[in-house]
């Protein structure tokens, strides 16, 4: 399938994790990971409250979402899902998306990780992998992310990696207004701090460059 969809050959390997675009065969394991729980049900960390949906609807929506990211891929408007594997077991997703990347050189990231493996530094490790793909692999100039003000773990990962605060907005995923903190990393910060990040090996990127508009 890599002949027709080169992204299936893209892989990021960190000291503990493997990140790669999921195939259809990976979907059951990812859905099972979601079912184990990825956040306290009393708190909604996502801008869209997709984890609140009944299981059957949530599973169908998730599969449709992963298919949609492939079907709607364009060189000037793309969304790259990277399934995260720990010891061969699916434990999360690290997404990266961009519009007019070849010109603007800006990427946005988002992620989730199962509760059972949180608190081990894996969130930092998988984001560092995405940042290396963005800055070293694709030539990004800026990486942006965001999290609710009470999502201390996500904001802690951003802080540890060197992101700077970049404004506040309001969202209401469950109908109740919450503050969202935006963060931003520039290429200059990346170059200053990259030696302190976990090592990442990227394979299969050359075959994908045209898909990113490069």
C-alpha positions as a Markdown table, in Angstrom:
| # | Residue | x | y | z |
|---|---|---|---|---|
| 1 | Unk | 0.0 | 0.0 | 0.0 |
| 2 | Unk | 3.0 | 2.4 | 0.4 |
| 3 | Unk | 3.1 | 2.5 | -3.4 |
| 4 | Unk | -0.3 | 4.2 | -3.4 |
| 5 | Unk | -0.2 | 5.9 | 0.0 |
| 6 | Unk | 3.5 | 6.6 | 1.0 |
| 7 | Unk | 2.5 | 7.8 | 4.4 |
| 8 | Unk | 2.0 | 4.2 | 5.5 |
| 9 | Unk | 5.8 | 3.9 | 5.3 |
| 10 | Unk | 6.5 | 6.8 | 7.6 |
| 11 | Unk | 7.8 | 5.8 | 11.0 |
| 12 | Unk | 9.2 | 7.8 | 14.0 |
| 13 | Unk | 11.1 | 5.8 | 16.6 |
| 14 | Unk | 11.9 | 7.3 | 20.0 |
| 15 | Unk | 13.7 | 5.5 | 22.9 |
| 16 | Unk | 10.5 | 3.9 | 24.0 |
| 17 | Unk | 7.8 | 4.6 | 21.3 |
| 18 | Unk | 7.0 | 4.0 | 17.7 |
| 19 | Unk | 4.8 | 6.5 | 16.0 |
| 20 | Unk | 3.3 | 5.9 | 12.5 |
| 21 | Unk | 0.1 | 6.6 | 10.5 |
| 22 | Unk | -2.4 | 3.9 | 11.5 |
| 23 | Unk | -3.6 | 1.3 | 8.9 |
| 24 | Unk | -7.2 | -0.1 | 9.1 |
| 25 | Unk | -5.7 | -3.1 | 10.9 |
| 26 | Unk | -4.6 | -0.8 | 13.7 |
| 27 | Unk | -8.1 | 0.6 | 14.3 |
| 28 | Unk | -9.3 | -2.2 | 16.7 |
| 29 | Unk | -6.3 | -1.7 | 19.0 |
| 30 | Unk | -6.7 | 2.1 | 19.0 |
| 31 | Unk | -10.4 | 1.8 | 19.8 |
| 32 | Unk | -9.6 | -0.6 | 22.6 |
| 33 | Unk | -7.0 | 1.8 | 24.0 |
| 34 | Unk | -9.6 | 4.6 | 24.0 |
| 35 | Unk | -12.0 | 2.3 | 25.9 |
| 36 | Unk | -9.5 | 1.8 | 28.7 |
| 37 | Unk | -9.8 | 5.5 | 29.5 |
| 38 | Unk | -7.8 | 8.6 | 28.5 |
| 39 | Unk | -9.0 | 11.1 | 31.0 |
| 40 | Unk | -11.1 | 11.6 | 34.1 |
| 41 | Unk | -14.8 | 11.5 | 33.0 |
| 42 | Unk | -15.4 | 14.5 | 35.2 |
| 43 | Unk | -13.1 | 16.7 | 33.1 |
| 44 | Unk | -13.1 | 17.3 | 29.3 |
| 45 | Unk | -9.6 | 18.0 | 28.0 |
| 46 | Unk | -10.7 | 18.2 | 24.3 |
| 47 | Unk | -12.2 | 21.1 | 22.4 |
| 48 | Unk | -14.8 | 18.6 | 21.0 |
| 49 | Unk | -16.3 | 16.3 | 23.6 |
| 50 | Unk | -16.0 | 13.2 | 21.5 |
| 51 | Unk | -15.2 | 10.9 | 24.4 |
| 52 | Unk | -18.6 | 11.7 | 25.9 |
| 53 | Unk | -20.4 | 9.8 | 23.2 |
| 54 | Unk | -21.8 | 6.3 | 23.6 |
| 55 | Unk | -19.2 | 3.6 | 22.8 |
| 56 | Unk | -20.7 | 2.5 | 19.5 |
| 57 | Unk | -21.1 | 6.1 | 18.2 |
| 58 | Unk | -17.6 | 7.0 | 19.5 |
| 59 | Unk | -16.0 | 4.0 | 17.7 |
| 60 | Unk | -17.8 | 4.8 | 14.4 |
| 61 | Unk | -16.9 | 8.5 | 14.6 |
| 62 | Unk | -13.2 | 7.6 | 15.3 |
| 63 | Unk | -12.9 | 5.3 | 12.3 |
| 64 | Unk | -14.6 | 7.9 | 10.1 |
| 65 | Unk | -12.2 | 10.5 | 11.4 |
| 66 | Unk | -9.1 | 8.4 | 10.5 |
| 67 | Unk | -10.6 | 7.6 | 7.1 |
| 68 | Unk | -11.4 | 11.3 | 6.6 |
| 69 | Unk | -7.9 | 12.4 | 7.3 |
| 70 | Unk | -6.7 | 10.3 | 4.4 |
| 71 | Unk | -9.6 | 11.1 | 2.0 |
| 72 | Unk | -9.4 | 14.8 | 2.4 |
| 73 | Unk | -5.5 | 15.1 | 2.4 |
| 74 | Unk | -4.3 | 17.9 | 0.2 |
| 75 | Unk | -0.7 | 19.2 | -0.2 |
| 76 | Unk | -1.9 | 22.6 | 1.1 |
| 77 | Unk | -4.3 | 21.3 | 3.8 |
| 78 | Unk | -3.3 | 18.1 | 5.6 |
| 79 | Unk | -3.8 | 16.3 | 8.9 |
| 80 | Unk | -1.3 | 13.6 | 9.8 |
| 81 | Unk | -2.5 | 11.1 | 12.5 |
| 82 | Unk | 0.3 | 9.2 | 14.2 |
| 83 | Unk | -0.6 | 6.1 | 16.2 |
| 84 | Unk | 1.6 | 5.7 | 19.3 |
| 85 | Unk | 2.9 | 2.2 | 20.2 |
| 86 | Unk | 4.6 | 1.2 | 23.5 |
| 87 | Unk | 6.2 | -2.3 | 23.3 |
| 88 | Unk | 4.0 | -3.0 | 20.3 |
| 89 | Unk | 0.8 | -1.9 | 22.1 |
| 90 | Unk | -1.4 | 1.0 | 20.9 |
| 91 | Unk | -1.5 | 3.6 | 23.7 |
| 92 | Unk | -2.3 | 6.9 | 22.0 |
| 93 | Unk | -2.3 | 9.3 | 19.1 |
| 94 | Unk | -0.1 | 12.2 | 18.2 |
| 95 | Unk | -1.6 | 14.4 | 15.4 |
| 96 | Unk | -0.1 | 17.1 | 13.4 |
| 97 | Unk | -1.8 | 19.3 | 10.8 |
| 98 | Unk | -1.1 | 22.3 | 8.6 |
| 99 | Unk | -2.6 | 24.6 | 5.9 |
| 100 | Unk | -0.5 | 26.1 | 3.2 |
| 101 | Unk | 2.5 | 24.5 | 4.8 |
| 102 | Unk | 4.9 | 25.0 | 1.9 |
| 103 | Unk | 4.4 | 28.8 | 2.3 |
| 104 | Unk | 3.5 | 29.4 | 6.0 |
| 105 | Unk | 5.7 | 26.6 | 7.5 |
| 106 | Unk | 3.4 | 26.4 | 10.6 |
| 107 | Unk | 2.1 | 23.1 | 12.1 |
| 108 | Unk | -0.4 | 22.5 | 14.9 |
| 109 | Unk | -0.3 | 19.4 | 17.1 |
| 110 | Unk | -2.7 | 17.6 | 19.4 |
| 111 | Unk | -2.6 | 14.2 | 21.2 |
| 112 | Unk | -4.1 | 11.7 | 23.6 |
| 113 | Unk | -2.6 | 9.0 | 25.7 |
| 114 | Unk | -4.2 | 6.2 | 27.8 |
| 115 | Unk | -4.4 | 6.9 | 31.5 |
| 116 | Unk | -2.6 | 3.8 | 32.4 |
| 117 | Unk | 0.7 | 5.0 | 30.8 |
| 118 | Unk | 0.4 | 8.7 | 31.7 |
| 119 | Unk | 2.9 | 10.2 | 34.1 |
| 120 | Unk | 5.9 | 8.4 | 32.6 |
| 121 | Unk | 7.1 | 11.2 | 30.3 |
| 122 | Unk | 5.6 | 9.5 | 27.2 |
| 123 | Unk | 3.6 | 12.7 | 26.3 |
| 124 | Unk | 6.9 | 14.6 | 26.1 |
| 125 | Unk | 8.5 | 11.9 | 24.1 |
| 126 | Unk | 5.8 | 11.6 | 21.5 |
| 127 | Unk | 5.5 | 15.4 | 21.1 |
| 128 | Unk | 9.3 | 15.6 | 20.7 |
| 129 | Unk | 9.0 | 13.0 | 17.9 |
| 130 | Unk | 6.4 | 15.2 | 16.2 |
| 131 | Unk | 8.5 | 18.3 | 16.6 |
| 132 | Unk | 11.5 | 16.6 | 15.0 |
| 133 | Unk | 9.4 | 15.6 | 12.1 |
| 134 | Unk | 8.1 | 19.1 | 11.8 |
| 135 | Unk | 11.3 | 21.1 | 12.2 |
| 136 | Unk | 14.1 | 18.7 | 11.0 |
| 137 | Unk | 12.1 | 16.6 | 8.6 |
| 138 | Unk | 9.7 | 19.1 | 7.0 |
| 139 | Unk | 11.4 | 22.4 | 7.6 |
| 140 | Unk | 8.8 | 24.0 | 9.8 |
| 141 | Unk | 9.3 | 27.5 | 11.2 |
| 142 | Unk | 6.6 | 27.4 | 13.9 |
| 143 | Unk | 4.8 | 24.7 | 15.9 |
| 144 | Unk | 1.6 | 25.6 | 17.8 |
| 145 | Unk | -0.5 | 23.8 | 20.3 |
| 146 | Unk | -3.2 | 24.5 | 22.9 |
| 147 | Unk | -4.8 | 23.1 | 26.0 |
| 148 | Unk | -7.4 | 24.0 | 28.6 |
| 149 | Unk | -6.0 | 26.0 | 31.5 |
| 150 | Unk | -6.7 | 23.1 | 33.9 |
| 151 | Unk | -5.0 | 20.5 | 31.7 |
| 152 | Unk | -1.7 | 20.8 | 33.6 |
| 153 | Unk | -0.1 | 17.7 | 32.1 |
| 154 | Unk | -0.4 | 18.9 | 28.5 |
| 155 | Unk | 0.7 | 22.4 | 29.5 |
| 156 | Unk | 3.6 | 20.9 | 31.5 |
| 157 | Unk | 4.8 | 19.0 | 28.4 |
| 158 | Unk | 4.7 | 22.2 | 26.3 |
| 159 | Unk | 6.6 | 24.1 | 29.0 |
| 160 | Unk | 9.2 | 21.3 | 29.4 |
| 161 | Unk | 9.8 | 21.4 | 25.6 |
| 162 | Unk | 10.3 | 25.1 | 25.5 |
| 163 | Unk | 7.0 | 26.5 | 24.1 |
| 164 | Unk | 6.1 | 30.1 | 24.9 |
| 165 | Unk | 2.6 | 31.2 | 25.8 |
| 166 | Unk | 0.8 | 32.7 | 22.8 |
| 167 | Unk | -2.6 | 33.9 | 24.0 |
| 168 | Unk | -5.9 | 32.7 | 25.5 |
| 169 | Unk | -9.3 | 32.0 | 24.0 |
| 170 | Unk | -12.6 | 30.6 | 25.3 |
| 171 | Unk | -14.2 | 27.3 | 24.4 |
| 172 | Unk | -17.2 | 25.3 | 25.8 |
| 173 | Unk | -17.0 | 21.6 | 24.9 |
| 174 | Unk | -19.7 | 20.7 | 27.4 |
| 175 | Unk | -21.6 | 24.0 | 27.3 |
| 176 | Unk | -19.5 | 25.5 | 30.1 |
| 177 | Unk | -17.0 | 28.2 | 29.2 |
| 178 | Unk | -13.3 | 27.3 | 29.8 |
| 179 | Unk | -10.1 | 29.1 | 29.1 |
| 180 | Unk | -7.8 | 27.6 | 26.4 |
| 181 | Unk | -4.1 | 28.5 | 26.6 |
| 182 | Unk | -2.2 | 28.7 | 23.3 |
| 183 | Unk | 1.5 | 27.9 | 23.1 |
| 184 | Unk | 4.0 | 28.4 | 20.3 |
| 185 | Unk | 7.5 | 27.2 | 19.5 |
| 186 | Unk | 9.8 | 28.7 | 16.9 |
| 187 | Unk | 12.6 | 27.1 | 14.9 |
| 188 | Unk | 15.1 | 29.2 | 17.0 |
| 189 | Unk | 13.8 | 27.7 | 20.2 |
| 190 | Unk | 13.9 | 24.2 | 18.7 |
| 191 | Unk | 17.5 | 24.6 | 17.6 |
| 192 | Unk | 18.5 | 25.8 | 21.1 |
| 193 | Unk | 16.8 | 23.0 | 22.9 |
| 194 | Unk | 16.8 | 20.0 | 20.6 |
| 195 | Unk | 19.9 | 18.4 | 22.2 |
| 196 | Unk | 17.9 | 18.0 | 25.4 |
| 197 | Unk | 15.0 | 16.1 | 23.7 |
| 198 | Unk | 14.7 | 12.3 | 23.3 |
| 199 | Unk | 16.5 | 11.0 | 20.2 |
| 200 | Unk | 14.1 | 10.3 | 17.3 |
| 201 | Unk | 14.8 | 8.3 | 14.1 |
| 202 | Unk | 12.6 | 9.1 | 11.1 |
| 203 | Unk | 12.3 | 6.6 | 8.3 |
| 204 | Unk | 10.2 | 6.7 | 5.1 |
| 205 | Unk | 10.0 | 10.5 | 4.9 |
| 206 | Unk | 11.6 | 11.0 | 1.5 |
| 207 | Unk | 8.9 | 9.1 | -0.2 |
| 208 | Unk | 6.3 | 11.3 | 1.4 |
| 209 | Unk | 7.7 | 14.8 | 0.8 |
| 210 | Unk | 5.5 | 15.6 | -2.2 |
| 211 | Unk | 2.4 | 14.8 | -0.1 |
| 212 | Unk | 3.4 | 17.7 | 2.2 |
| 213 | Unk | 3.8 | 20.1 | -0.7 |
| 214 | Unk | 7.6 | 19.9 | -0.5 |
